[in-house]
Amino acid sequence: MTQVSSPTHGGGCLCGGVRYEVAGPMRSVVFCHCSLCRVQGSIATVGVARRSLRLIEFESLRSFDSSPVARRWFCGVCGAAIYWDPLGEPFVAIFAGSLDQPTGLDAMAHIYVHEVPDYYCIADDLRQYSGPMHPERSGSRLEELPEDHDLDLADDVEDTAVEIMAEGTAPNRRVGGSA
């Protein structure tokens, strides 16, 4: 598994209405084949600590509660998928297609492979899981970051992008904490 730990890595939507930075390590790409990710149009996800995601431009950022435990964030103008938010977890999953290139990331696994549709097949040697990589994590579809990483995920998991948007606070706010 590769983690990219550049000082910051940027990304955003097609029209520029949403821009963000990740200040910290990004986990290797996981391909989620669940129907929710497929319908939204993005199956490649990159886990990051919630507090490391900082919204720079977010006027057009919108959300949809796709389940009782997850919210999906996208640009309300161009429709680009931005990130998946497992509510109550110390991480979010950025949709890899929204990251600026080059990312330096590699791929590590496929999850929810029992939901792969009939129009494509998985043709690589990455590990495959019929559900989440850690089924004991109720409500979460992403693997926990390994114990030897540099993130302390328990710190400052207070604010969410929902609160930032609801409060109408200024840009340059972190999704998981103060600016």
N, CA and C of each residue as an Amber inpcrd file, in Angstrom:
protein
   537
   0.8400000  -1.1770000   0.0000000   0.0000000   0.0000000   0.0000000
   0.8790000   1.2320000   0.0000000   0.5540000   2.1680000  -0.8610000
   1.2870000   3.4210000  -0.9390000   0.4680000   4.5230000  -0.3180000
   1.1140000   5.3320000   0.4800000   0.4740000   6.5310000   0.9790000
   1.2920000   7.7010000   0.4860000   0.6130000   8.6720000  -0.1010000
   1.2830000   9.8720000  -0.5510000   1.2070000  10.8720000   0.5830000
   2.3550000  11.3630000   1.0210000   2.3430000  12.2850000   2.1480000
   3.0450000  13.5860000   1.7910000   2.6670000  14.1530000   0.6340000
   3.1850000  15.4590000   0.2550000   2.5880000  16.4970000   1.1950000
   3.1930000  17.6710000   1.3070000   2.6530000  18.6820000   2.2060000
   1.1830000  18.9970000   1.9180000   0.8420000  19.2080000   0.6610000
  -0.5510000  19.4070000   0.2750000  -0.7610000  18.8560000  -1.1230000
  -1.9720000  18.4320000  -1.3600000  -2.3420000  17.9690000  -2.6950000
  -3.7110000  18.5470000  -2.9880000  -3.8880000  19.1400000  -4.1580000
  -5.1340000  19.8100000  -4.4980000  -6.0540000  18.9770000  -5.3620000
  -7.2570000  19.4790000  -5.4760000  -8.2420000  18.8550000  -6.3370000
  -9.4760000  19.7240000  -6.4210000 -10.4340000  19.2820000  -7.2090000
 -11.6640000  20.0430000  -7.3450000 -12.5360000  19.5000000  -8.4500000
 -13.5230000  20.3020000  -8.7930000 -14.5100000  19.8900000  -9.7920000
 -14.1400000  20.4010000 -11.1790000 -14.9840000  20.1140000 -12.1460000
 -14.7570000  20.5120000 -13.5400000 -14.8510000  22.0150000 -13.7560000
 -15.8020000  22.6780000 -13.0840000 -16.0400000  24.1030000 -13.3420000
 -15.2470000  25.0310000 -12.4320000 -14.5760000  24.4820000 -11.4160000
 -13.8020000  25.3070000 -10.4890000 -14.6030000  25.8290000  -9.3130000
 -15.8780000  25.4990000  -9.2200000 -16.7060000  25.9460000  -8.1120000
 -16.3760000  25.2810000  -6.7950000 -15.6910000  24.1350000  -6.8540000
 -15.2320000  23.4470000  -5.6550000 -13.7420000  23.1780000  -5.8160000
 -12.9700000  23.6200000  -4.8540000 -11.5270000  23.3390000  -4.7970000
 -11.1990000  22.9530000  -3.3740000 -10.2540000  22.0270000  -3.2330000
  -9.8450000  21.5960000  -1.9000000  -8.3640000  21.2990000  -1.8860000
  -7.8320000  21.1570000  -0.6940000  -6.4610000  20.7030000  -0.4740000
  -6.4890000  19.6070000   0.5720000  -5.5940000  18.6470000   0.4250000
  -5.3850000  17.6300000   1.4340000  -4.0080000  17.8960000   2.0120000
  -3.9430000  18.1500000   3.3090000  -2.6820000  18.4050000   3.9960000
  -2.3700000  17.1870000   4.8560000  -1.7640000  16.1990000   4.2500000
  -1.4400000  14.9680000   4.9680000  -1.4940000  13.7710000   4.0520000
  -1.2170000  12.6100000   4.6120000  -1.1840000  11.3820000   3.8050000
  -2.5190000  11.0310000   3.1720000  -2.4230000  10.4430000   1.9860000
  -3.6000000   9.9110000   1.2960000  -3.3670000   8.4100000   1.1290000
  -4.3780000   7.6220000   1.4670000  -4.2790000   6.1730000   1.3340000
  -4.3790000   5.7570000  -0.1290000  -3.8500000   4.6090000  -0.4550000
  -3.9490000   4.0830000  -1.8180000  -5.4020000   3.9980000  -2.2680000
  -5.5990000   3.9900000  -3.5710000  -6.9340000   3.9850000  -4.1620000
  -7.6290000   2.6440000  -3.9200000  -8.8910000   2.7370000  -3.5160000
  -9.7680000   1.5770000  -3.3700000 -10.8990000   1.7680000  -4.3660000
 -11.1950000   0.7310000  -5.1240000 -12.2900000   0.7700000  -6.0920000
 -13.5370000   0.1690000  -5.4440000 -14.5470000   0.9960000  -5.2290000
 -15.7890000   0.5330000  -4.6310000 -16.8000000   0.2890000  -5.7440000
 -17.3070000  -0.9320000  -5.8310000 -18.2420000  -1.3080000  -6.8860000
 -19.6910000  -1.3310000  -6.4140000 -19.9580000  -0.7260000  -5.2320000
 -21.3400000  -0.7030000  -4.7460000 -22.2010000   0.1240000  -5.7010000
 -23.4940000  -0.1400000  -5.6750000 -24.3950000   0.5530000  -6.5910000
 -24.4120000   2.0570000  -6.3430000 -24.2280000   2.4910000  -5.1080000
 -24.2500000   3.9270000  -4.8140000 -23.0840000   4.6510000  -5.4770000
 -21.8730000   4.1120000  -5.3590000 -20.7080000   4.7370000  -6.0050000
 -20.8320000   4.6840000  -7.5240000 -21.2860000   3.5440000  -8.0490000
 -21.4240000   3.4230000  -9.5030000 -22.4300000   4.4220000 -10.0540000
 -23.5810000   4.5530000  -9.3860000 -24.6000000   5.4720000  -9.8810000
 -24.1090000   6.9160000  -9.7960000 -23.3490000   7.2310000  -8.7670000
 -22.8130000   8.5850000  -8.6680000 -21.7540000   8.8410000  -9.7340000
 -21.1830000   7.7900000 -10.2760000 -20.2480000   7.9470000 -11.3850000
 -18.7890000   7.9090000 -11.0070000 -18.4800000   7.4860000  -9.7860000
 -17.0820000   7.4280000  -9.3730000 -16.8770000   6.2690000  -8.4170000
 -16.0230000   5.3210000  -8.8130000 -15.7800000   4.1770000  -7.9390000
 -14.3940000   4.2160000  -7.2950000 -13.4990000   5.0660000  -7.7690000
 -12.1400000   5.1320000  -7.2190000 -12.1140000   6.1320000  -6.0710000
 -11.7640000   5.6630000  -4.8710000 -11.7530000   6.5130000  -3.6930000
 -10.3830000   6.5100000  -3.0240000 -10.0870000   7.6180000  -2.3430000
  -8.8200000   7.7950000  -1.6310000  -9.1490000   8.2670000  -0.2260000
  -8.8430000   7.4540000   0.7750000  -9.1280000   7.8160000   2.1550000
  -8.1220000   8.8160000   2.7010000  -8.6340000   9.8200000   3.4080000
  -7.7960000  10.8130000   4.0830000  -8.4170000  11.1250000   5.4380000
  -7.5920000  11.5610000   6.3760000  -8.1190000  11.9860000   7.6680000
  -9.0560000  13.1650000   7.4420000 -10.1980000  13.1320000   8.0700000
 -11.2000000  14.1860000   7.9180000 -10.5840000  15.5670000   8.1410000
  -9.7680000  15.6880000   9.1570000  -9.2000000  16.9980000   9.4910000
  -8.1730000  17.4830000   8.4780000  -7.7040000  16.6020000   7.5880000
  -6.7020000  17.0280000   6.6080000  -7.3130000  17.5870000   5.3280000
  -8.6280000  17.4460000   5.1630000  -9.3040000  17.9720000   3.9780000
  -9.7340000  19.4080000   4.2510000  -9.2250000  20.3230000   3.4380000
  -9.5270000  21.7430000   3.6050000 -10.2160000  22.2480000   2.3480000
 -11.4150000  22.8020000   2.5150000 -12.1650000  23.3470000   1.3940000
 -11.6750000  24.7540000   1.1020000 -11.2920000  24.9940000  -0.1480000
 -10.7890000  26.3020000  -0.5760000 -11.9200000  27.1010000  -1.2250000
 -12.5730000  26.4990000  -2.1960000 -13.7530000  27.0760000  -2.8550000
 -14.8830000  26.0770000  -2.6470000 -16.0310000  26.5300000  -2.1350000
 -17.1110000  25.5750000  -1.9050000 -18.5060000  26.1530000  -2.0980000
 -18.5840000  27.2590000  -2.8090000 -19.8850000  27.8840000  -3.0220000
 -20.8780000  26.9400000  -3.7100000 -20.3950000  26.1210000  -4.6260000
 -21.3010000  25.2110000  -5.3450000 -21.3020000  23.7920000  -4.7760000
 -20.6560000  23.5760000  -3.6250000 -20.6200000  22.2520000  -3.0050000
 -22.0050000  21.8990000  -2.4610000 -22.5000000  20.7420000  -2.8540000
 -23.8060000  20.2580000  -2.4160000 -23.6460000  18.8430000  -1.8890000
 -24.6530000  18.3910000  -1.1320000 -24.5790000  17.0350000  -0.5940000
 -25.8830000  16.2950000  -0.7870000 -25.7790000  14.9840000  -0.6730000
 -26.9200000  14.0900000  -0.7440000 -26.7010000  13.0010000   0.2970000
 -27.6650000  12.7850000   1.1790000 -27.5740000  11.7080000   2.1640000
 -27.9460000  10.4080000   1.4660000 -26.9290000   9.6550000   1.0630000
 -27.1630000   8.4420000   0.2920000 -27.5650000   7.2530000   1.1570000
 -27.3700000   7.3560000   2.4530000 -27.7950000   6.3290000   3.3990000
 -27.8310000   6.9770000   4.7830000 -28.3140000   6.2620000   5.7760000
 -28.3250000   6.8460000   7.1280000 -26.9210000   7.0850000   7.6980000
 -25.9000000   6.4820000   7.0940000 -24.5440000   6.6020000   7.6380000
 -23.5610000   7.2910000   6.7040000 -24.0370000   7.7990000   5.5730000
 -23.0960000   8.4060000   4.6230000 -23.7250000   9.5580000   3.8490000
 -22.8810000  10.5050000   3.5440000 -23.2710000  11.6730000   2.7500000
 -22.2970000  11.7780000   1.5860000 -22.8080000  12.1100000   0.4070000
 -21.9790000  12.2770000  -0.7840000 -21.9660000  13.7410000  -1.1780000
 -20.7580000  14.2690000  -1.4070000 -20.5660000  15.6730000  -1.7330000
 -20.1870000  15.8100000  -3.1960000 -20.7650000  16.8040000  -3.8800000
 -20.5680000  16.9880000  -5.3180000 -20.7370000  18.4640000  -5.6500000
 -20.3250000  18.8480000  -6.8440000 -20.5200000  20.2110000  -7.3060000
 -21.9300000  20.3450000  -7.8620000 -22.6830000  21.3120000  -7.3640000
 -24.0450000  21.5370000  -7.8160000 -24.1400000  22.1870000  -9.1860000
 -23.0080000  22.6550000  -9.7240000 -23.0040000  23.2810000 -11.0490000
 -22.6370000  22.2590000 -12.1190000 -21.4600000  21.6430000 -12.0060000
 -21.0040000  20.7140000 -13.0560000 -21.3000000  19.2510000 -12.7280000
 -21.6830000  18.9500000 -11.4930000 -22.0570000  17.5900000 -11.1170000
 -20.9070000  16.6810000 -10.7150000 -19.6760000  17.1830000 -10.7080000
 -18.5230000  16.3420000 -10.3790000 -18.6110000  15.8160000  -8.9460000
 -18.3530000  14.5040000  -8.7860000 -18.3140000  13.8870000  -7.4580000
 -17.0200000  14.3220000  -6.7650000 -17.1150000  14.7740000  -5.5130000
 -15.9520000  15.2790000  -4.7940000 -15.5130000  14.3190000  -3.6920000
 -16.3880000  14.0120000  -2.7280000 -16.0060000  13.0350000  -1.7020000
 -17.2130000  12.3810000  -1.0720000 -16.9200000  11.2590000  -0.4440000
 -17.8930000  10.4310000   0.2580000 -17.5950000  10.5820000   1.7370000
 -18.6090000  10.8630000   2.5420000 -18.4400000  11.1660000   3.9550000
 -19.1480000  10.1240000   4.8140000 -18.3770000   9.1690000   5.3830000
 -18.9880000   8.2100000   6.3050000 -19.2010000   8.9060000   7.6520000
 -20.4140000   9.3180000   7.9180000 -20.7260000  10.1520000   9.0760000
 -20.2340000   9.5140000  10.3720000 -19.6040000  10.3260000  11.2030000
 -19.1130000   9.8510000  12.4900000 -17.7500000   9.1900000  12.4440000
 -17.1820000   9.0410000  11.2570000 -15.8610000   8.4300000  11.1270000
 -14.7970000   9.5250000  11.0800000 -13.5580000   9.1980000  11.4330000
 -12.4850000  10.2050000  11.4270000 -11.8480000  10.4070000  10.0560000
 -12.4580000   9.8720000   9.0080000 -11.9090000  10.0120000   7.6630000
 -13.0080000  10.3100000   6.6730000 -12.6170000  10.7620000   5.4890000
 -13.5130000  10.8920000   4.3450000 -12.8280000  10.2040000   3.1800000
 -13.5780000   9.9330000   2.1310000 -13.0290000   9.2790000   0.9480000
 -13.2060000  10.2000000  -0.2480000 -12.1140000  10.7760000  -0.6790000
 -12.1290000  11.6550000  -1.8430000 -12.2790000  10.7930000  -3.0880000
 -13.1070000  11.2450000  -4.0240000 -13.1890000  10.5330000  -5.2940000
 -11.9330000  10.8770000  -6.0870000 -11.1560000   9.8570000  -6.4180000
  -9.8190000  10.0360000  -6.9940000  -9.8230000  10.8640000  -8.2720000
 -10.8830000  10.8000000  -9.0350000 -10.9600000  11.5750000 -10.2670000
 -10.9590000  13.0770000 -10.0370000 -11.2530000  13.5110000  -8.8210000
 -11.2620000  14.9440000  -8.5270000  -9.8870000  15.4620000  -8.0980000
  -8.9240000  14.5710000  -7.9030000  -7.5730000  14.9890000  -7.5040000
  -6.7960000  15.5550000  -8.6900000  -6.0160000  16.6050000  -8.4460000
  -5.1120000  17.1210000  -9.4690000  -4.0370000  16.0790000  -9.7670000
  -3.6210000  16.0100000 -11.0150000  -2.5750000  15.0690000 -11.4390000
  -1.2200000  15.7530000 -11.4150000  -0.1580000  15.0260000 -11.1880000
  -0.1020000  13.6110000 -10.8220000  -0.4110000  13.4300000  -9.3390000
  -0.9190000  12.2490000  -8.9820000  -1.2560000  11.9830000  -7.5870000
  -0.1500000  11.2220000  -6.8680000   0.5950000  10.3820000  -7.6040000
   1.5960000   9.5400000  -6.9640000   1.0010000   8.3400000  -6.2500000
  -0.2940000   8.1290000  -6.3980000  -0.9750000   7.0290000  -5.7150000
  -0.9510000   5.7490000  -6.5320000  -1.1270000   4.6300000  -5.8520000
  -1.3540000   3.3670000  -6.5430000  -2.6800000   2.8080000  -6.0490000
  -3.1340000   1.7410000  -6.6620000  -4.3950000   1.1080000  -6.2790000
  -4.1100000  -0.0760000  -5.3740000  -5.0280000  -0.3570000  -4.4430000
  -4.7880000  -1.4520000  -3.5090000  -5.8570000  -2.5290000  -3.4770000
  -7.1240000  -2.2230000  -3.7880000  -8.1580000  -3.2450000  -3.6340000
  -9.4510000  -2.8410000  -4.3360000 -10.3190000  -3.8500000  -4.4560000
 -11.6920000  -3.6720000  -4.9330000 -12.6090000  -4.1100000  -3.8030000
 -13.6570000  -3.3230000  -3.5370000 -14.6350000  -3.7210000  -2.5260000
 -16.0210000  -3.7920000  -3.1580000 -16.8950000  -4.5300000  -2.5020000
 -18.2570000  -4.7730000  -2.9880000 -18.2500000  -5.3780000  -4.3910000
 -17.3600000  -6.3490000  -4.5930000 -17.2320000  -6.9580000  -5.9170000
 -18.4590000  -7.7830000  -6.2970000 -19.2620000  -8.1780000  -5.3210000
 -20.4920000  -8.9070000  -5.6510000 -21.5120000  -8.0050000  -6.3500000
 -21.2630000  -6.6890000  -6.3740000 -22.1590000  -5.7590000  -7.0540000
 -21.6160000  -5.2850000  -8.4060000 -20.5180000  -5.8940000  -8.8790000
 -19.9780000  -5.5070000 -10.1950000 -21.0590000  -5.7670000 -11.2400000
 -21.3830000  -4.7660000 -12.0470000 -22.4510000  -4.9450000 -13.0450000
 -21.9960000  -5.8230000 -14.2140000 -22.9420000  -6.1760000 -15.0460000
 -22.6480000  -7.0830000 -16.1590000 -21.8680000  -6.4300000 -17.2980000
 -21.6840000  -5.1270000 -17.2960000 -21.0050000  -4.4720000 -18.4110000
 -19.5040000  -4.2790000 -18.2020000 -18.9490000  -4.7000000 -17.0720000
 -17.4840000  -4.6980000 -16.9260000 -17.0510000  -5.8180000 -15.9930000
 -15.7680000  -6.1300000 -16.0760000 -15.2050000  -7.1380000 -15.1890000
 -13.9110000  -6.5810000 -14.5980000 -13.5330000  -7.1340000 -13.4680000
 -12.2880000  -6.7300000 -12.8190000 -11.1780000  -7.5770000 -13.4240000
 -10.1970000  -6.9250000 -14.0190000  -9.1510000  -7.6600000 -14.7470000
  -7.7560000  -7.3080000 -14.2410000  -7.6120000  -7.1710000 -12.9250000
  -6.2910000  -6.9210000 -12.3590000  -6.0720000  -7.8920000 -11.2050000
  -4.9260000  -7.8150000 -10.5720000  -4.6150000  -8.7520000  -9.4890000
  -4.7300000  -8.1230000  -8.0980000  -5.4640000  -7.0190000  -7.9820000
  -5.6670000  -6.4010000  -6.6760000  -6.5670000  -7.2830000  -5.8180000
  -6.4380000  -7.1640000  -4.5010000  -7.2950000  -7.9250000  -3.5930000
  -8.7450000  -7.5320000  -3.8130000  -9.6340000  -8.5120000  -3.6510000
 -11.0600000  -8.2830000  -3.8620000 -11.8340000  -8.6870000  -2.6080000
 -12.8130000  -7.8730000  -2.2400000 -13.6480000  -8.1180000  -1.0810000
 -15.1050000  -8.0590000  -1.5140000 -15.9290000  -8.9870000  -0.9960000
 -17.3390000  -8.9890000  -1.3720000 -18.0920000  -7.8370000  -0.7120000
 -17.5690000  -7.3120000   0.3740000 -18.1540000  -6.1660000   1.0690000
 -17.0400000  -5.2100000   1.4300000 -17.1590000  -4.5810000   2.6080000
 -16.0880000  -3.6700000   3.0310000 -14.8470000  -4.4660000   3.4030000
 -13.7040000  -3.8060000   3.4170000 -12.4690000  -4.5070000   3.7760000
 -12.4530000  -4.8740000   5.2440000 -13.1870000  -4.1330000   6.0680000
 -13.3030000  -4.4240000   7.4980000 -14.7790000  -4.4840000   7.8520000
 -15.4110000  -5.6650000   7.6970000 -16.8600000  -5.7570000   7.9160000
 -17.2850000  -5.4050000   9.3360000 -16.3740000  -5.5060000  10.2950000
 -16.7310000  -5.1730000  11.6770000 -16.9550000  -3.6840000  11.8770000
 -16.5650000  -2.8690000  10.8920000 -16.7710000  -1.4170000  10.9960000
 -18.1510000  -1.0930000  10.4420000 -19.1280000  -1.1240000  11.2880000
 -20.5060000  -0.8920000  10.8710000 -20.6750000   0.4930000  10.2690000
 -21.3290000   0.5390000   9.1130000 -21.5950000   1.7990000   8.4580000
 -20.4450000   2.3330000   7.6350000 -19.2960000   1.6990000   7.6890000
 -18.1320000   2.2170000   6.9810000 -17.7530000   1.2860000   5.8500000
 -17.3960000   1.8440000   4.7190000 -17.0030000   1.0400000   3.5870000
 -15.5160000   1.1430000   3.3020000 -14.7760000   1.8890000   4.0980000
 -13.3610000   2.0690000   3.8310000 -12.5190000   1.3950000   4.8860000
 -11.3940000   0.8940000   4.4560000 -10.4520000   0.2750000   5.3720000
  -9.9180000   1.3140000   6.3370000  -9.6950000   0.8920000   7.5710000
  -9.0120000   1.7740000   8.4990000  -7.5960000   1.9740000   8.0010000
  -7.0520000   3.1290000   8.2510000  -5.6560000   3.3470000   7.8920000
  -4.7990000   2.4650000   8.7870000  -3.6800000   1.9680000   8.2890000
  -2.8420000   1.0620000   9.0660000  -2.2930000   1.7380000  10.3250000
  -1.9710000   0.9160000  11.3310000  -1.4940000   1.4470000  12.6000000
  -0.1780000   2.1940000  12.4860000   0.6290000   1.9050000  11.4750000
   1.9410000   2.5400000  11.3680000   1.9230000   3.8340000  10.5660000
   0.7370000   4.3840000  10.3010000   0.6870000   5.6270000   9.5500000
   0.9540000   6.8130000  10.4730000   1.0800000   8.0000000   9.8890000
   1.4030000   9.1950000  10.6520000   0.1860000   9.9850000  11.0970000
  -1.0100000   9.4830000  10.8840000  -2.2130000  10.2240000  11.2290000
  -2.6920000   9.8360000  12.6150000  -3.0550000  10.8090000  13.4060000
  -3.7310000  10.5460000  14.6620000  -5.1910000  10.8860000  14.4240000
  -5.9510000   9.8960000  13.9940000  -7.3180000  10.1370000  13.5510000
  -8.2750000  10.4910000  14.6760000  -7.8690000  10.3090000  15.9140000
  -8.7700000  10.5920000  17.0250000  -8.8040000  12.0710000  17.3820000
  -7.8470000  12.8570000  16.9480000  -7.7740000  14.2730000  17.3100000
  -8.7160000  15.1270000  16.4920000  -9.3580000  16.0570000  17.1400000
 -10.0960000  17.1510000  16.5110000 -11.1120000  16.7410000  15.4580000
 -11.8340000  15.6740000  15.6770000 -12.8850000  15.2990000  14.7300000
 -14.1790000  15.9150000  15.2500000 -14.3110000  17.2200000  15.0130000
 -15.4520000  17.9410000  15.5580000 -16.3910000  18.3990000  14.4620000
 -15.8770000  19.2290000  13.5570000 -16.7070000  19.8430000  12.5320000
 -16.8060000  18.9430000  11.3180000 -17.8550000  19.1170000  10.5760000
 -17.9770000  18.4510000   9.2790000 -18.2540000  19.5130000   8.2400000
 -18.1480000  19.1420000   6.9930000 -18.4420000  20.1030000   5.9310000
 -19.8810000  20.5800000   6.0240000 -20.7700000  19.7550000   6.5570000
 -22.1640000  20.1630000   6.7100000 -22.2330000  21.3820000   7.6240000
 -21.5290000  21.3240000   8.7600000 -21.5410000  22.4420000   9.6960000
 -20.8970000  23.6680000   9.0690000 -19.8410000  23.4810000   8.3150000
 -19.1680000  24.6020000   7.6590000 -20.1350000  25.2730000   6.6980000
 -20.8390000  24.4740000   5.8860000 -21.7750000  25.0390000   4.9330000
 -22.9660000  25.6890000   5.6680000 -23.4960000  25.0190000   6.6910000
 -24.6560000  25.5310000   7.3990000 -24.3510000  26.8450000   8.1110000
 -23.1470000  26.9570000   8.6470000 -22.7670000  28.1690000   9.3640000
 -22.3950000  29.2970000   8.4080000 -22.1850000  28.9750000   7.1400000
 -21.7990000  29.9900000   6.1770000 -20.4380000  30.5910000   6.4720000
 -19.5550000  29.8000000   7.0400000 -18.2410000  30.3060000   7.4040000
 -17.4060000  30.5490000   6.1590000 -16.3410000  31.2690000   6.3450000
 -15.4700000  31.6570000   5.2410000 -14.7420000  30.4550000   4.6560000
 -14.2790000  30.5720000   3.3980000 -13.4830000  29.5040000   2.8060000
 -12.2320000  29.2420000   3.6270000 -11.4570000  28.2620000   3.1860000
 -10.2140000  27.8720000   3.8480000 -10.4840000  27.2690000   5.2250000
 -11.5890000  26.5510000   5.3520000 -11.8960000  25.8420000   6.5860000
 -11.6220000  24.3760000   6.3830000 -11.1570000  23.7320000   7.4120000
 -10.9290000  22.2970000   7.3620000 -12.2510000  21.5800000   7.5760000
 -12.3990000  20.4440000   6.9070000 -13.6210000  19.6660000   7.0430000
 -13.7230000  19.1090000   8.4520000 -12.6140000  18.7380000   9.0630000
 -12.6540000  18.1040000  10.3730000 -12.1550000  18.9600000  11.5040000
 -12.0250000  20.2330000  11.3800000 -11.5230000  21.0560000  12.4720000
 -11.4280000  22.4990000  12.0550000 -10.7670000  23.2770000  12.8300000
 -10.6560000  24.7060000  12.5340000  -9.5940000  24.9950000  11.4950000
  -9.6610000  26.1640000  10.9060000  -8.7330000  26.5470000   9.8400000
  -7.3410000  26.7430000  10.3580000
